[in-house]
C-alpha cells in the first residue's frame, strides 16, 4: 500500500507481510490492504498520525461508511433497477447504495487487527482505537462449532447484522434459467454448479485432470483451506461437460477446463461467468447470482429424505453442522399446489346424530 506520493506505508507493509507469513491467502491480504488504505486516507484527511489515532477516528470511519455511497453499486445503465429495490419475480432485494453492515464490521476488524499487531511489538497507541466486546471474546473463546452461537452484546461501533435465510432458485425458475443458456459450456457449468454445490471460483479452476469420469466426481481446491477435495456431480452434468469438450476440444494438461468462446482463447474467469448469468437475468427479469446456485444445491440435498444432514455437510464442505442446518426449511413457493388445495377445500359443515330435535340443538349450540 502506497501513499499519495507513491511511497510504501511501512506500518501497513509489515502487517501485510505478517499476514502472508500466517498462511493467509493473497485475496485476504488484498482485502485487508484495501481496508487499511481507506483507514489511512481518513487519517491523512484529518491530519492524524496513525500512532495517535483514537476511538474518535474509528467513529468517524463508521460514520462515513454509514452515509457514503458504495462506488461498486453505481450502474451505467439508466434502466437498471435502483439499489435496494426488490425484484418482482424472485423477491430478492438488490444491494443497497451504501456499505453493508458486514462491510463496516470487516473494516473495523481489519483496523483492530492492524493495531493489535503493532501493539504486540510495542508500536502504536496503548489503547486500540477500535472498541472490543470482552463479553463476546469470552463467549466465543471455547465454543463448539456444532453448538449454537451464544448471545452476547456487540462492541461499540459494531453494526447490527441479520442472519438471512439462503435463497434457493425454485424449480420452475431454474428451468427458465437453464433454458436461457445458449451453449453447452454454460449449460454444463450451471448443471455442475447446482448438482455439486461447488463455489463459483472452485469449479472454474478445475483442469482435465480434476475430472473423475467413472466416479462421477470433480476435484476442486476448496476456498479457504486450499485443499484438493472431491465433490460429486450429477450424470446430466457430466453429459453436458462431455458435449462441451467434444465441441470445444480438450485443453492441454494442466490448463483450465473452461475457456472463452469469442476472441483469443483464454480461461473463463469469475467475472466472465458472472456476466453470462447477468445476461440471462436481463432476459428473464430476474436477479439470481452465482452463489444462489450453491444455495440451491444445498437446499435440494438437505430436504432430500435419502440424504442425512451430515452427508450434506460433507458434500458442501461446511465447517459446522449448524451451517448445513439452515437449509432445512420449507419454501413458500414450493407449497403452491398444497396451498391452493387448502384454500379451495370446502368448509366442513357441522352435523349432529339423528334423533335430536333441531329446536333443542339450536337452543344449546346456537345457529
N, C-alpha and C positions, 0 to 999 in steps of 0.2 A: 504494500500500500504506500502511495506517494502523496506528498502534499502538493500545493498549487504550483510550486517551483520544480516539481518532478523529483524531489529528494525523498528517499525512503524514510518512513517514520520508524525509527529504530525500536521503540517500545512495542509497536504492533508487529514488527518483523520478528522479534524474539519470541513473541507469544505465538505467532503462526508457526514458527519452527518447532515450538514445543508441541503444538497440536499435531504436526506431522510426525514427530517422534513418538507420540502417543497412538500411532496407527490409525489416525482419523483419515477418512477418505479425502481426496482432493476437492470433491464437491462440498464437504463440510468446511474445509479451510476457506474455500472461496466464499461461501455463505457468511462465515464469521468475518472475513475481510470486508465484505460489503457493509455489514452492520457496524463494524468499527469505523469505517470511513464515514458513515452517517454521523456517528458519535463525535468524531474529531472535527467534522465540518461544523457541528453545532458549537463545540468548544472554541474553534477558531473564530466563528461569528461573534461569540460572546466575549472573546478576548480572555479566556480562562485557560491556564496551563493544565495539562491532563493530570499532573500530580496534585493540583489544588481543587479538583472537581468535588462537588458535594451533592447531597440529595437534591438541592435546588436545581442543578443542571440535569439530573436524571428526571426530575419532574417536568422540566422544560422539554426534554426529549419526548416524554409521553404526551404532553400537551400538544406538541407539534404533530406527532403521529396520529393523534385522535382527530385532528381537524384538517390535516392536509389530504389532498387527493393523491392516490397512488398512480404514478405515471403509467404503470402497466395496464391500468383499466381504460386508458384512452382508446377510442375507436375512430378510425378514419372514415368508416362507412356511416353516412348520416342516417341510414335506415337501420342501423344496429340497435338492438333493444337497449334501453337506458340501464345503467348499472343499478343493481338492487331490485329490478323488476322480476316478475315471476313468469316463466314460460307457460303459456296456457295449455300446451299439450302434455308436457312432462310434469308440470307442477313444481319444477326445480327453480330455485331463485338464482339469478345471475349474481356474480360477485359485485359487492358494493363498490362505490367510487373510492372510498378511503381505505386505510390499512386495517386489516382484520385484527381482532384481539389477540389471536395466536401470534401474529407477526410482531405486535408490540411486546408481548411476553418474551418472544425469542430474542428481540433486540435487548431487552433488559438482562436476559440470561447471559448473552454474549458479553455485554459490558461488565456484568458482575464477575464472570469468569476471568476476564482480562485483568481486573483489579485484584482478584484473589491470587492470580499467578504472580503479579508483581509484588503483592504484599508478602507472599511466601519468600521472596528474595530480598525483602526489606526495602522495596521501592514503592513509590506512590503514596497516597494518603493512608493514614492509620485506619480510618473507617471506610468501608466500601460505600461508594456513593449510591449504590442500588440497595434499598432495604430488603431484608430477607425475613422469612417467617420461620422462627425457631420451632413453632408448633408443627409446621409442615415437615421440616427436616427430621424431627423426632418421629412423626407418624410414618414416614416413608423409609426410615433408616433400615429396618429389617422386615420389610413387607414381603410376604409370599406372593409371587407374580400371579398365582392362580386364585388368590383371595381378593375380595372386593377392595377397592381403594378406600382407605379410611377418610373420614371427613376432617377437614382442617381449614383454618382461616387463611385467606390469601394475604400475602405480604402487601404492604403499602405500594401503590402504583401498579400492582398487577391487575390485569383486566379479567373480567368475568368471561369465561368460555363455556359454551354449551356442548354437551355430548350429542351430536347429531346422529340420527339413525342413518345407516348406509342406504343409499338409494339404488336399488337394482332396476334393470330395464324389464318392464313387463313383456311377456312372451309375444303378444301381438305387435308391440312396438319394436321388439327385437327382430321379428320377421321383416318389418319395414326397413329397419336399418341394414339388415343383411342384404335385402334386395337392392338397396341403394348403392352397394359396392359393384363396380363395373369391371373388375379384373380379378383373376384367380388369386393374385398376390394379396389383395385387400380382403377377399373373402376368406382366404386361408388364415390370415392374421386374426380376423375377428373370431373365427371359429376356434382357433387355438387359444386366444385370449379367454373366451368365455367357457372353454372346457377345461383349461389347465389352471386358471386363476393366476397366471404369471403376471408380474408387473410389466408395464409398458416397456421400460428400458431393458428388462431382463430378457424378454422374448426377442427384442430387436437385436440383441447382442449375440445370438446363437450362430454357430457355424455348421457346416455339413457334418462335422464330427460329433456334434451335440445331439444328433437325431438317432434314437434307437427305434428303428422301424419295427422290428419284431416284438419289442417290449411295449410299443405304443407309448413312448415317453420321450421327453426332451430334457436336456441337461442345461440348466441356467446358472448364472452367477448371482446368488441371492444378494439383494440390496442390503447394505449394512455389514454383513458378515463376510462378503466376497468369497463364500464357499460355493463350490460347484455341486449342485444338488439336482436330483431327478424330479420331474413333475409329470404326471400322467396327462394325456390329452385324448380327445375322442377320435374314433376311427374316421369320422367325417372330416375332422381337421387334417388328418394325415392324407386323406384322399385329395383334398384341395391343395395341400402342400405339394403332393406329387404332381398334380396338374400344373401348378405354378412352375416347378422345376423343369417339367417337360417342355413348357413354353419358353421360359427364360434361359434354360441351361443351368447346369450345376456350376457353382463357383469353385475357385481353386481352394485347395486345402488351407484351412485357417482363415479364409476370407469370410466376411459377414454373409449370411444366407440371403437376407432381404436387401434388394437393390432398387435404385430408382429406375423409372421406365423411360423418362424423357431426358434428352441431352446426354452428356457424358455419364457413363455408368459409374455410380458411386454408392456407398452404403446408405440405406434408408435410415434417416435419423428420427429421433423422437419428435422433433418439430415438424418434419415432413409427414409423419404418421398422424400427428395432431391435425395437420392441415387437411388430410384426407377425411378425417372424421368431421371437421368443420364444414367441408363442402357437403357432406351428407346431411348435416344438421340444417344447413341453409335450404337444402332441397325439401327436407321433411318438416321444417319449422320446429325443430327440437333443439336441445342444448346438452346432449349427452357428452361425457368426457371419457377419456381412455380408462380412467380409474373406475368408472361406472361398470366397465366390463369385468373387472376383478370383483367388484361388489356383487354383480350378477352371478358370477361363478360361485362365490361363497354362499350366497343365499340359496341358490338351487341345491347345492350339496348339503347345506345344513338342514334343509327342510325335506331331504330325501330320507324316508324311513329305513332304507337299506344301508345308510352310512351313519356311523356313530360320530359324535361331536369330536372325539379325539382323533378319528380318522380324517375328518375335515381339517382339523388343526394341522395335522401332519402334511396334508396336501397344500394347504395355504401357507404353511410355514410361519404360523403365528407364534410369537413368543409366549403369550399367555392364553390359557383356555377361555378366559373371560372375553378376550377379543373375538374369538370364534363364536361365543355365545350370543353376541349382539345380533347375529344374523338369524337367530331363531325367533322370527316374528312373522306374523301374518300380514300380507299386503292387502290393503283395501281393494286395489284394482284386480286382485286375483279372486275376490269374492263376489264379482258382479253377478254371475248366474245364481249363486245361492241367495244373494240379497234380493234379486228380482223375484225368486220363488217365495221368499219370505214376505215381501211387500204385497204380492198378488194372492197370497193364501187367504181364503175366505175366513171371516171371523167365526169362531166356534159359538154356536147357539146353545144356550143353557136349556137343558131338558130335565124333566122330573119323571119319576116312575109313575106308571099308570095307577089309577085308583085314588089319586088325590084330587080334592075339589079345587078347581082353578081359583076360586074366590079365596080359599084358605092359603094357597101358595102366594097369591097377590098380597094378602094381608101380612104374611110372615116375611117374604123376601122382597116385596116391592115390585115395581114394573121394570 
